[in-house]
Amino acid sequence: MGLFDRKTEILGKNSFGKPKLPPGQTATDKFQVLTYGETPSIPRDKWRFDAVGLVEQELHWSWEEFMRLPQKKLRADFHCVTHWSRFDDEWEGVLFSDFVKQVRLKPEAKFVMQHAYGGYTTNLPLQWMIDEDVILAHTLNGKSLDVDHGGPMRVFTPRRYAWKGAKWINKVEFMAKDKPGFWEENGYSNSADPWKEERFW
């Protein structure tokens, strides 16, 4: 089924009751590659993932260890701040709501900074990451996530513009107070709600 054959479906509601196509967005079947800086290449046998900051004990996973965490599939839409959206991809990985159960957080932990190979960072409130179907994704539509789109693993935030999910994720830092990540420091919205067109400060 092509994009224009799905026009009625796209004009409907998504799984959490918002219009599937947010204001100011254009529907596309393409998955464009937008990256600031170089694209890192991380072999799975070298990949590591850490939970640090306001935790009772820092935790570290290899690829094999992370794959033993509960794996889920999520069908959701992808909204880029550069005005395009694509629909109904199937993402597979570890939901952040399941991941955080592996971590003993200190009570004052309220925010999360995502850190990526290559130095990229982005921030979100902890509760949003738990409540909003955020997923640590390694598979897209049945295939391993390719490196241009953040493989071997990226964060996907279906209820926020896509820059709020770091490609090439390798660490989450739990914090008491919010602080801006890379694009937030450079004028992008801190909350990034596509249905409010929160693109910039």
C-alpha positions as a printed Julia matrix, in Angstrom:
201×3 Matrix{Float64}:
  0.0     0.0    0.0
  1.5     3.34  -1.06
  1.52    6.58   0.86
 -1.4     8.14  -0.96
 -3.44    4.93  -0.7
 -3.12    5.37   3.07
 -4.3     9.0    3.12
 -7.46    8.28   5.13
 -5.48    6.24   7.66
 -2.85    8.98   8.03
 -5.55   11.58   8.65
 -6.87    9.52  11.57
 -5.71    9.24  15.17
 -2.67    7.47  16.57
 -2.63    5.01  19.48
 -2.65    7.79  22.08
 -5.43    9.86  20.54
 -3.46   12.54  18.68
 -3.69   13.18  14.91
 -1.32   10.81  13.13
  0.07   13.7   11.09
  1.12   16.52  13.44
  0.74   20.14  12.27
  3.45   21.4    9.96
  4.5    17.87   8.93
  4.49   16.22   5.5
  3.88   12.49   5.16
  6.57   10.41   3.46
  7.55    6.77   2.94
 11.23    7.75   2.84
 13.47    7.51   5.89
 15.89   10.37   5.49
 19.28   10.36   7.2
 20.01   13.47   9.25
 23.11   13.47  11.43
 25.28   16.17  12.92
 28.93   15.18  12.72
 30.47   11.87  11.76
 28.61    8.57  11.83
 30.24    6.23  14.35
 30.55    2.52  13.56
 30.36    0.34  16.65
 30.64   -3.46  16.29
 28.27   -5.3   18.57
 31.14   -7.07  20.32
 32.53   -3.64  21.26
 29.21   -2.0   22.15
 28.58   -1.18  25.81
 25.66    0.44  27.6
 25.84    2.12  31.01
 23.37    3.44  33.59
 25.02    6.13  35.71
 24.25    9.17  37.83
 21.6     8.98  40.54
 21.57    5.2   40.84
 22.32    3.04  43.85
 24.89    1.18  41.76
 26.17    1.9   38.27
 25.3    -0.85  35.82
 26.97   -1.9   32.58
 25.82   -4.22  29.79
 27.47   -5.89  26.84
 25.37   -6.5   23.72
 24.67  -10.09  24.75
 23.66   -9.03  28.26
 21.35   -6.32  26.95
 19.66   -8.76  24.59
 18.66  -10.82  27.62
 16.48   -7.97  28.9
 12.75   -8.13  28.02
 12.33   -7.51  24.28
  9.19   -5.87  22.91
  7.84   -4.71  19.56
  6.29   -1.28  19.09
  4.4    -0.04  16.03
  4.67    3.74  15.94
  5.19    6.84  13.83
  8.39    8.85  13.41
  8.32   12.66  13.39
 11.37   14.67  12.33
 11.71   18.33  13.28
 12.55   19.08   9.63
  8.82   18.69   8.79
  8.49   15.06   7.67
  6.75   12.08   9.25
  6.63    8.39   8.38
  4.13    5.93   9.75
  3.59    2.5   11.27
  7.13    1.21  11.42
  7.72   -1.74  13.72
 10.51   -1.06  16.22
 11.95   -3.82  18.39
 14.08   -3.51  21.49
 13.75   -2.78  25.2
 11.05   -0.38  26.32
 12.51    2.21  28.66
  9.71    1.4   31.12
 11.06   -2.18  31.3
 14.71   -1.11  31.27
 14.35    1.23  34.24
 13.11   -1.69  36.36
 16.64   -3.11  36.11
 18.07    0.02  37.77
 17.81    1.02  41.43
 17.22    4.74  41.14
 17.79    7.2   43.93
 14.59    9.07  44.9
 15.89   12.4   43.6
 16.31   11.08  40.02
 13.86   13.07  37.88
 15.57   13.56  34.51
 17.54   11.49  32.01
 20.41   12.54  29.78
 21.03   10.21  26.84
 24.68    9.92  25.8
 25.76    8.54  22.43
 28.94    7.29  20.82
 30.34   10.38  19.13
 29.35   12.71  21.96
 25.71   13.54  21.13
 23.4    14.18  24.09
 19.69   14.84  24.56
 17.5    15.17  27.66
 14.0    14.22  28.79
 12.11   14.0   32.08
 12.32   10.51  33.56
  8.54   10.17  33.78
  8.1    10.99  30.09
 10.59    8.29  29.17
  8.65    5.79  31.27
  5.16    6.82  30.12
  5.64    7.61  26.41
  6.59    4.27  24.81
 10.25    5.27  24.55
 12.22    2.27  23.3
 15.9     1.34  23.1
 15.62   -0.04  19.59
 17.93   -2.38  17.68
 15.56   -3.65  14.97
 13.38   -1.78  12.47
 10.76   -3.59  10.39
 12.38   -6.94  11.08
 15.93   -5.91  10.16
 18.85   -4.86  12.34
 18.93   -1.07  12.61
 21.5     0.21  10.14
 24.3     2.48  11.25
 23.0     5.57   9.44
 19.81    5.41  11.49
 21.59    4.81  14.78
 22.53    1.13  14.79
 23.4    -0.97  16.52
 20.99    0.74  18.97
 19.17    4.04  19.25
 16.51    5.6   21.41
 13.18    6.17  19.66
 10.69    8.68  21.14
  7.38    8.32  19.25
  5.65   11.16  21.14
  8.48   13.7   20.64
 10.44   14.95  17.67
 13.05   12.37  16.77
 16.13   14.31  17.93
 14.94   13.51  21.47
 16.07    9.92  20.87
 19.84    9.57  20.6
 21.31    7.47  17.81
 24.22    5.16  18.74
 23.18    5.22  22.39
 25.75    4.04  24.93
 24.75    5.59  28.26
 21.84    7.02  30.24
 22.57    9.41  33.09
 19.92    9.93  35.77
 19.81   13.48  37.15
 17.98   15.49  39.82
 17.78   18.64  37.68
 17.25   19.09  33.98
 20.04   20.28  31.72
 20.04   20.75  27.96
 21.55   18.34  25.49
 23.3    19.17  22.23
 20.42   20.55  20.15
 18.71   22.06  23.19
 21.84   24.13  23.81
 21.64   25.27  20.19
 18.13   26.65  20.21
 15.87   23.62  19.86
 12.85   23.13  22.11
 13.38   21.39  25.42
 10.04   19.57  25.26
  9.73   18.91  21.49
  6.02   18.07  21.27
  5.17   17.61  17.55
  1.46   18.35  18.1
  2.35   21.75  19.59
  5.06   22.35  16.95
  7.66   22.82  19.68
 10.62   22.95  17.33
 12.66   25.77  18.82
 12.98   27.77  22.05
